[in-house]
Amino acid sequence: MGKPHPIELRERAVALVEQGITHTEAARRLCVSIKFVNDMGRLKRETGALKPKPQDNPGRGKLTGVKEWVQGRTAAQPDLAIDELTADLGAEHGLKVHRSSVGRLLHPLGLSHKKRPSGA
């Protein structure tokens, strides 16, 4: 996802429209789209500010509520495969998720099921 437009550009777009310049002319002068000028005008009217919305991931997902359960399950059975853990999530919590989602949950917890050759 790209970066939001700077506040200064947003303010200039709104200022031009407030001076009576058309949205099309303001967009041409600032080298932005007409939709951007329209959106900034609407944002200013509705919120009173031109601050961009946050673009980060809030961390919500299907597996957020079962993170502790997964940690406990993998601590009790360290050799548990991702496919088995995925099946257990479906059976015990009614969650239907892909094995890659479970893998992405395990990674930040410091759990990796990468196969290593014996003696290494």
Phi and psi restraints in degrees (value plus and minus 20) as a CYANA .aco file:
   2 GLY   PHI     -97.4   -57.4
   2 GLY   PSI     150.3   190.3
   3 LYS   PHI     -98.8   -58.8
   3 LYS   PSI     130.7   170.7
   4 PRO   PHI     -91.8   -51.8
   4 PRO   PSI     136.4   176.4
   5 HIS   PHI     -84.5   -44.5
   5 HIS   PSI     127.4   167.4
   6 PRO   PHI     -82.4   -42.4
   6 PRO   PSI     132.9   172.9
   7 ILE   PHI     -78.9   -38.9
   7 ILE   PSI     -58.6   -18.6
   8 GLU   PHI     -80.5   -40.5
   8 GLU   PSI     -62.0   -22.0
   9 LEU   PHI     -86.2   -46.2
   9 LEU   PSI     -61.0   -21.0
  10 ARG   PHI     -80.9   -40.9
  10 ARG   PSI     -64.8   -24.8
  11 GLU   PHI     -84.6   -44.6
  11 GLU   PSI     -59.7   -19.7
  12 ARG   PHI     -84.3   -44.3
  12 ARG   PSI     -60.1   -20.1
  13 ALA   PHI     -82.8   -42.8
  13 ALA   PSI     -64.6   -24.6
  14 VAL   PHI     -87.7   -47.7
  14 VAL   PSI     -60.3   -20.3
  15 ALA   PHI     -82.3   -42.3
  15 ALA   PSI     -61.7   -21.7
  16 LEU   PHI     -82.4   -42.4
  16 LEU   PSI     -62.5   -22.5
  17 VAL   PHI     -86.9   -46.9
  17 VAL   PSI     -59.1   -19.1
  18 GLU   PHI     -86.9   -46.9
  18 GLU   PSI     -44.1    -4.1
  19 GLN   PHI     -98.3   -58.3
  19 GLN   PSI     -26.9    13.1
  20 GLY   PHI      83.8   123.8
  20 GLY   PSI     -16.8    23.2
  21 ILE   PHI     -98.3   -58.3
  21 ILE   PSI     121.6   161.6
  22 THR   PHI     -86.6   -46.6
  22 THR   PSI     138.2   178.2
  23 HIS   PHI     -81.2   -41.2
  23 HIS   PSI     -58.4   -18.4
  24 THR   PHI     -84.1   -44.1
  24 THR   PSI     -66.1   -26.1
  25 GLU   PHI     -86.4   -46.4
  25 GLU   PSI     -59.5   -19.5
  26 ALA   PHI     -83.4   -43.4
  26 ALA   PSI     -61.8   -21.8
  27 ALA   PHI     -84.4   -44.4
  27 ALA   PSI     -61.0   -21.0
  28 ARG   PHI     -84.8   -44.8
  28 ARG   PSI     -63.8   -23.8
  29 ARG   PHI     -84.0   -44.0
  29 ARG   PSI     -57.3   -17.3
  30 LEU   PHI    -113.6   -73.6
  30 LEU   PSI     -21.4    18.6
  31 CYS   PHI      38.1    78.1
  31 CYS   PSI      25.8    65.8
  32 VAL   PHI    -149.2  -109.2
  32 VAL   PSI     155.0   195.0
  33 SER   PHI    -101.1   -61.1
  33 SER   PSI     138.4   178.4
  34 ILE   PHI     -84.0   -44.0
  34 ILE   PSI     -56.1   -16.1
  35 LYS   PHI     -80.3   -40.3
  35 LYS   PSI     -60.0   -20.0
  36 PHE   PHI     -79.2   -39.2
  36 PHE   PSI     -66.5   -26.5
  37 VAL   PHI     -83.3   -43.3
  37 VAL   PSI     -63.0   -23.0
  38 ASN   PHI     -81.5   -41.5
  38 ASN   PSI     -65.5   -25.5
  39 ASP   PHI     -83.8   -43.8
  39 ASP   PSI     -58.7   -18.7
  40 MET   PHI     -87.8   -47.8
  40 MET   PSI     -58.7   -18.7
  41 GLY   PHI     -83.1   -43.1
  41 GLY   PSI     -63.3   -23.3
  42 ARG   PHI     -85.5   -45.5
  42 ARG   PSI     -62.4   -22.4
  43 LEU   PHI     -82.2   -42.2
  43 LEU   PSI     -61.7   -21.7
  44 LYS   PHI     -85.0   -45.0
  44 LYS   PSI     -61.6   -21.6
  45 ARG   PHI     -86.8   -46.8
  45 ARG   PSI     -62.8   -22.8
  46 GLU   PHI     -99.3   -59.3
  46 GLU   PSI     -58.1   -18.1
  47 THR   PHI    -131.7   -91.7
  47 THR   PSI     -39.8     0.2
  48 GLY   PHI      61.2   101.2
  48 GLY   PSI     -18.9    21.1
  49 ALA   PHI    -156.0  -116.0
  49 ALA   PSI     149.2   189.2
  50 LEU   PHI    -140.7  -100.7
  50 LEU   PSI      -1.1    38.9
  51 LYS   PHI     -86.7   -46.7
  51 LYS   PSI     112.3   152.3
  52 PRO   PHI     -89.5   -49.5
  52 PRO   PSI     133.1   173.1
  53 LYS   PHI     -92.5   -52.5
  53 LYS   PSI     129.6   169.6
  54 PRO   PHI     -84.3   -44.3
  54 PRO   PSI     122.5   162.5
  55 GLN   PHI    -131.3   -91.3
  55 GLN   PSI     -17.9    22.1
  56 ASP   PHI    -101.6   -61.6
  56 ASP   PSI     146.2   186.2
  57 ASN   PHI    -102.2   -62.2
  57 ASN   PSI     102.4   142.4
  58 PRO   PHI     -92.0   -52.0
  58 PRO   PSI     -26.7    13.3
  59 GLY   PHI      66.2   106.2
  59 GLY   PSI      -3.7    36.3
  60 ARG   PHI    -113.1   -73.1
  60 ARG   PSI     123.3   163.3
  61 GLY   PHI    -193.3  -153.3
  61 GLY   PSI     157.7   197.7
  62 LYS   PHI     -80.9   -40.9
  62 LYS   PSI     -54.3   -14.3
  63 LEU   PHI    -113.6   -73.6
  63 LEU   PSI     -19.2    20.8
  64 THR   PHI     -80.9   -40.9
  64 THR   PSI     -60.7   -20.7
  65 GLY   PHI     -95.7   -55.7
  65 GLY   PSI     -34.4     5.6
  66 VAL   PHI    -131.8   -91.8
  66 VAL   PSI      -4.9    35.1
  67 LYS   PHI     -79.6   -39.6
  67 LYS   PSI     -65.3   -25.3
  68 GLU   PHI     -85.7   -45.7
  68 GLU   PSI     -58.5   -18.5
  69 TRP   PHI     -82.2   -42.2
  69 TRP   PSI     -62.5   -22.5
  70 VAL   PHI     -84.0   -44.0
  70 VAL   PSI     -61.7   -21.7
  71 GLN   PHI     -80.9   -40.9
  71 GLN   PSI     -65.5   -25.5
  72 GLY   PHI     -84.3   -44.3
  72 GLY   PSI     -59.9   -19.9
  73 ARG   PHI     -86.0   -46.0
  73 ARG   PSI     -62.2   -22.2
  74 THR   PHI     -95.0   -55.0
  74 THR   PSI     -46.8    -6.8
  75 ALA   PHI     -90.8   -50.8
  75 ALA   PSI     -57.4   -17.4
  76 ALA   PHI     -92.3   -52.3
  76 ALA   PSI     -53.9   -13.9
  77 GLN   PHI    -155.0  -115.0
  77 GLN   PSI      64.6   104.6
  78 PRO   PHI     -84.9   -44.9
  78 PRO   PSI     -43.2    -3.2
  79 ASP   PHI    -112.9   -72.9
  79 ASP   PSI      -2.9    37.1
  80 LEU   PHI     -87.4   -47.4
  80 LEU   PSI     110.0   150.0
  81 ALA   PHI    -100.9   -60.9
  81 ALA   PSI     136.3   176.3
  82 ILE   PHI     -81.8   -41.8
  82 ILE   PSI     -59.1   -19.1
  83 ASP   PHI     -83.1   -43.1
  83 ASP   PSI     -59.6   -19.6
  84 GLU   PHI     -86.9   -46.9
  84 GLU   PSI     -60.9   -20.9
  85 LEU   PHI     -85.0   -45.0
  85 LEU   PSI     -58.9   -18.9
  86 THR   PHI     -82.9   -42.9
  86 THR   PSI     -63.0   -23.0
  87 ALA   PHI     -84.7   -44.7
  87 ALA   PSI     -60.3   -20.3
  88 ASP   PHI     -84.2   -44.2
  88 ASP   PSI     -58.3   -18.3
  89 LEU   PHI     -82.1   -42.1
  89 LEU   PSI     -59.1   -19.1
  90 GLY   PHI     -88.4   -48.4
  90 GLY   PSI     -61.2   -21.2
  91 ALA   PHI     -92.4   -52.4
  91 ALA   PSI     -63.1   -23.1
  92 GLU   PHI    -110.8   -70.8
  92 GLU   PSI     -49.5    -9.5
  93 HIS   PHI    -138.4   -98.4
  93 HIS   PSI     -24.7    15.3
  94 GLY   PHI      50.5    90.5
  94 GLY   PSI       2.9    42.9
  95 LEU   PHI    -116.6   -76.6
  95 LEU   PSI     106.2   146.2
  96 LYS   PHI    -125.8   -85.8
  96 LYS   PSI      84.7   124.7
  97 VAL   PHI    -151.8  -111.8
  97 VAL   PSI     139.2   179.2
  98 HIS   PHI    -101.2   -61.2
  98 HIS   PSI     132.5   172.5
  99 ARG   PHI     -80.7   -40.7
  99 ARG   PSI     -48.9    -8.9
 100 SER   PHI     -88.4   -48.4
 100 SER   PSI     -51.9   -11.9
 101 SER   PHI     -85.2   -45.2
 101 SER   PSI     -60.0   -20.0
 102 VAL   PHI     -85.8   -45.8
 102 VAL   PSI     -61.1   -21.1
 103 GLY   PHI     -81.8   -41.8
 103 GLY   PSI     -59.7   -19.7
 104 ARG   PHI     -87.8   -47.8
 104 ARG   PSI     -49.0    -9.0
 105 LEU   PHI     -92.7   -52.7
 105 LEU   PSI     -58.0   -18.0
 106 LEU   PHI     -91.1   -51.1
 106 LEU   PSI     -54.2   -14.2
 107 HIS   PHI     -78.4   -38.4
 107 HIS   PSI     -72.5   -32.5
 108 PRO   PHI     -87.1   -47.1
 108 PRO   PSI     -38.7     1.3
 109 LEU   PHI    -100.1   -60.1
 109 LEU   PSI     -21.6    18.4
 110 GLY   PHI      61.9   101.9
 110 GLY   PSI      -3.6    36.4
 111 LEU   PHI    -127.0   -87.0
 111 LEU   PSI     105.6   145.6
 112 SER   PHI    -149.8  -109.8
 112 SER   PSI     116.5   156.5
 113 HIS   PHI    -127.6   -87.6
 113 HIS   PSI      12.8    52.8
 114 LYS   PHI     -90.9   -50.9
 114 LYS   PSI     112.1   152.1
 115 LYS   PHI     -97.9   -57.9
 115 LYS   PSI     111.1   151.1
 116 ARG   PHI    -141.1  -101.1
 116 ARG   PSI     121.5   161.5
 117 PRO   PHI     -84.9   -44.9
 117 PRO   PSI     126.8   166.8
 118 SER   PHI     -85.1   -45.1
 118 SER   PSI     124.9   164.9
 119 GLY   PHI      63.9   103.9
 119 GLY   PSI     -17.8    22.2
